[in-house]
Amino acid sequence: MSTPVTRAPDPRPARTKAALFAAARNLSVSGDDVTVSDLARHSGVSCSAFYTHYGSLDELLGEMLDQMFEAQEARAAALAVAGRSGHEIVQATAAGMAAYAVHHHAFIRGALGWKVRHGAYVSVVATCARLYEDVLRGMGNDLPPRVDIARTAQFLAGGTVQVLIDSLVETAPDARDGIALDSGTVLETLLRVLPSWFTGLPPADPIPAGLGDDLLTERDGVLGN
């Protein structure tokens, strides 16, 4: 009996997406308009190839921004396996989101000016809501009674995304002037807006310095990035 031949995955779709992502980032940072034609010209990918993978710019942008929350989903799952509390997971993922937003400030700020519809925003909120829903389900006795987990996750996710967007818009002049941005400021704003029963941080308490830095360690068998 012959052994079935296993074919290696086709690398072309990944290369196409990587080229489109790079072109989208570069165009956003430069402040140029971003259209499908622009992306095709700067990436070397044809418009027909673009539409093979994405139905619109909304879908492309949504997938790029979803990566931030997907990375935090993986981090939250690792922390849960390591036995960390729901509050610790919320604090760590909030720190991760703030750091990501500041690190990719130029791209995200530029992407806000894309001529897209509402689809990218809806996609990002849905991904963040999925993350929060998982965290809420794992909070045990820290979860207040009669909380509608799905609706609460959606509500908190919408607020989180808006806080990140507002922070980027407010700091845009400093970013353009080359002033270094502080993810700690974004993090504090986010943690003050989220309810204290969710974050585990009473309103009057200061935000701990280096929040989240020690939550993923080799001791837990997980490395942060």
Contacts in CASP RR format, 6 or more apart in sequence:
PFRMAT RR
TARGET T0000
AUTHOR 0000-0000-0000
METHOD contacts of the structure
MODEL  1
MSTPVTRAPDPRPARTKAALFAAARNLSVSGDDVTVSDLARHSGVSCSAF
YTHYGSLDELLGEMLDQMFEAQEARAAALAVAGRSGHEIVQATAAGMAAY
AVHHHAFIRGALGWKVRHGAYVSVVATCARLYEDVLRGMGNDLPPRVDIA
RTAQFLAGGTVQVLIDSLVETAPDARDGIALDSGTVLETLLRVLPSWFTG
LPPADPIPAGLGDDLLTERDGVLGN
13 53 0 8 1.000
16 45 0 8 1.000
16 49 0 8 1.000
16 52 0 8 1.000
16 53 0 8 1.000
17 53 0 8 1.000
19 43 0 8 1.000
19 44 0 8 1.000
19 45 0 8 1.000
20 39 0 8 1.000
20 43 0 8 1.000
20 45 0 8 1.000
20 50 0 8 1.000
20 53 0 8 1.000
20 54 0 8 1.000
20 60 0 8 1.000
21 64 0 8 1.000
22 43 0 8 1.000
23 38 0 8 1.000
23 39 0 8 1.000
23 42 0 8 1.000
23 43 0 8 1.000
23 44 0 8 1.000
23 45 0 8 1.000
24 34 0 8 1.000
24 39 0 8 1.000
24 60 0 8 1.000
24 61 0 8 1.000
24 64 0 8 1.000
24 107 0 8 1.000
24 111 0 8 1.000
25 107 0 8 1.000
26 42 0 8 1.000
27 33 0 8 1.000
27 34 0 8 1.000
27 38 0 8 1.000
27 39 0 8 1.000
27 42 0 8 1.000
28 34 0 8 1.000
28 106 0 8 1.000
28 107 0 8 1.000
28 108 0 8 1.000
28 109 0 8 1.000
28 110 0 8 1.000
28 111 0 8 1.000
28 114 0 8 1.000
29 106 0 8 1.000
29 107 0 8 1.000
29 110 0 8 1.000
31 110 0 8 1.000
32 38 0 8 1.000
33 115 0 8 1.000
34 57 0 8 1.000
34 111 0 8 1.000
34 114 0 8 1.000
34 115 0 8 1.000
35 57 0 8 1.000
35 115 0 8 1.000
36 47 0 8 1.000
36 50 0 8 1.000
36 51 0 8 1.000
36 57 0 8 1.000
37 47 0 8 1.000
39 45 0 8 1.000
39 50 0 8 1.000
39 60 0 8 1.000
40 46 0 8 1.000
40 47 0 8 1.000
40 49 0 8 1.000
40 50 0 8 1.000
50 60 0 8 1.000
53 60 0 8 1.000
54 60 0 8 1.000
54 63 0 8 1.000
56 116 0 8 1.000
56 117 0 8 1.000
57 114 0 8 1.000
57 115 0 8 1.000
57 116 0 8 1.000
57 120 0 8 1.000
58 116 0 8 1.000
58 117 0 8 1.000
58 118 0 8 1.000
58 119 0 8 1.000
58 120 0 8 1.000
58 123 0 8 1.000
59 119 0 8 1.000
59 120 0 8 1.000
59 123 0 8 1.000
61 111 0 8 1.000
61 114 0 8 1.000
61 116 0 8 1.000
61 120 0 8 1.000
62 119 0 8 1.000
62 120 0 8 1.000
62 123 0 8 1.000
62 124 0 8 1.000
63 123 0 8 1.000
64 111 0 8 1.000
65 108 0 8 1.000
65 111 0 8 1.000
65 120 0 8 1.000
65 123 0 8 1.000
65 124 0 8 1.000
66 123 0 8 1.000
66 124 0 8 1.000
66 127 0 8 1.000
68 97 0 8 1.000
68 100 0 8 1.000
68 101 0 8 1.000
68 104 0 8 1.000
69 97 0 8 1.000
69 124 0 8 1.000
69 127 0 8 1.000
69 128 0 8 1.000
69 130 0 8 1.000
69 131 0 8 1.000
70 127 0 8 1.000
71 96 0 8 1.000
71 100 0 8 1.000
72 93 0 8 1.000
72 96 0 8 1.000
72 97 0 8 1.000
72 100 0 8 1.000
72 131 0 8 1.000
73 127 0 8 1.000
73 130 0 8 1.000
73 131 0 8 1.000
73 134 0 8 1.000
75 92 0 8 1.000
75 93 0 8 1.000
75 96 0 8 1.000
75 216 0 8 1.000
75 224 0 8 1.000
76 89 0 8 1.000
76 92 0 8 1.000
76 93 0 8 1.000
76 131 0 8 1.000
76 134 0 8 1.000
76 135 0 8 1.000
77 134 0 8 1.000
78 216 0 8 1.000
78 220 0 8 1.000
78 222 0 8 1.000
79 88 0 8 1.000
79 89 0 8 1.000
79 92 0 8 1.000
79 215 0 8 1.000
79 216 0 8 1.000
79 220 0 8 1.000
79 222 0 8 1.000
80 86 0 8 1.000
80 89 0 8 1.000
80 138 0 8 1.000
81 222 0 8 1.000
82 216 0 8 1.000
82 220 0 8 1.000
82 221 0 8 1.000
82 222 0 8 1.000
84 92 0 8 1.000
84 215 0 8 1.000
84 220 0 8 1.000
85 142 0 8 1.000
86 135 0 8 1.000
86 138 0 8 1.000
86 139 0 8 1.000
86 142 0 8 1.000
87 139 0 8 1.000
87 142 0 8 1.000
87 198 0 8 1.000
87 199 0 8 1.000
87 200 0 8 1.000
87 201 0 8 1.000
88 212 0 8 1.000
88 215 0 8 1.000
89 135 0 8 1.000
89 215 0 8 1.000
90 135 0 8 1.000
90 194 0 8 1.000
90 198 0 8 1.000
90 199 0 8 1.000
90 200 0 8 1.000
91 191 0 8 1.000
91 199 0 8 1.000
91 200 0 8 1.000
91 201 0 8 1.000
91 211 0 8 1.000
91 212 0 8 1.000
91 215 0 8 1.000
92 211 0 8 1.000
92 212 0 8 1.000
92 215 0 8 1.000
92 216 0 8 1.000
93 131 0 8 1.000
93 135 0 8 1.000
94 160 0 8 1.000
94 187 0 8 1.000
94 190 0 8 1.000
94 191 0 8 1.000
94 194 0 8 1.000
94 199 0 8 1.000
94 211 0 8 1.000
95 183 0 8 1.000
95 187 0 8 1.000
95 210 0 8 1.000
95 211 0 8 1.000
95 212 0 8 1.000
95 213 0 8 1.000
96 212 0 8 1.000
97 160 0 8 1.000
97 164 0 8 1.000
97 190 0 8 1.000
98 164 0 8 1.000
98 183 0 8 1.000
98 184 0 8 1.000
98 186 0 8 1.000
98 187 0 8 1.000
98 190 0 8 1.000
99 183 0 8 1.000
99 187 0 8 1.000
101 108 0 8 1.000
101 164 0 8 1.000
101 167 0 8 1.000
101 168 0 8 1.000
101 183 0 8 1.000
101 186 0 8 1.000
102 181 0 8 1.000
102 182 0 8 1.000
102 183 0 8 1.000
102 186 0 8 1.000
103 183 0 8 1.000
105 168 0 8 1.000
105 171 0 8 1.000
105 175 0 8 1.000
105 181 0 8 1.000
106 175 0 8 1.000
108 168 0 8 1.000
109 168 0 8 1.000
109 169 0 8 1.000
109 172 0 8 1.000
109 175 0 8 1.000
112 165 0 8 1.000
112 168 0 8 1.000
112 169 0 8 1.000
114 120 0 8 1.000
121 161 0 8 1.000
124 161 0 8 1.000
125 154 0 8 1.000
125 157 0 8 1.000
125 158 0 8 1.000
125 161 0 8 1.000
126 157 0 8 1.000
128 157 0 8 1.000
128 158 0 8 1.000
128 160 0 8 1.000
128 161 0 8 1.000
129 150 0 8 1.000
129 153 0 8 1.000
129 154 0 8 1.000
129 156 0 8 1.000
129 157 0 8 1.000
129 158 0 8 1.000
130 153 0 8 1.000
131 157 0 8 1.000
132 152 0 8 1.000
132 153 0 8 1.000
132 156 0 8 1.000
132 157 0 8 1.000
132 160 0 8 1.000
133 149 0 8 1.000
133 150 0 8 1.000
133 153 0 8 1.000
136 143 0 8 1.000
136 147 0 8 1.000
136 149 0 8 1.000
136 152 0 8 1.000
136 153 0 8 1.000
136 198 0 8 1.000
137 149 0 8 1.000
142 197 0 8 1.000
142 200 0 8 1.000
143 149 0 8 1.000
143 197 0 8 1.000
144 197 0 8 1.000
156 194 0 8 1.000
156 195 0 8 1.000
156 198 0 8 1.000
159 193 0 8 1.000
160 190 0 8 1.000
160 193 0 8 1.000
160 194 0 8 1.000
163 186 0 8 1.000
163 189 0 8 1.000
163 190 0 8 1.000
163 193 0 8 1.000
164 186 0 8 1.000
164 190 0 8 1.000
167 185 0 8 1.000
167 186 0 8 1.000
167 189 0 8 1.000
171 181 0 8 1.000
174 181 0 8 1.000
175 181 0 8 1.000
184 207 0 8 1.000
187 207 0 8 1.000
187 211 0 8 1.000
188 207 0 8 1.000
191 199 0 8 1.000
191 201 0 8 1.000
191 207 0 8 1.000
192 203 0 8 1.000
196 202 0 8 1.000
196 203 0 8 1.000
201 207 0 8 1.000
216 222 0 8 1.000
216 223 0 8 1.000
216 224 0 8 1.000
217 223 0 8 1.000
END
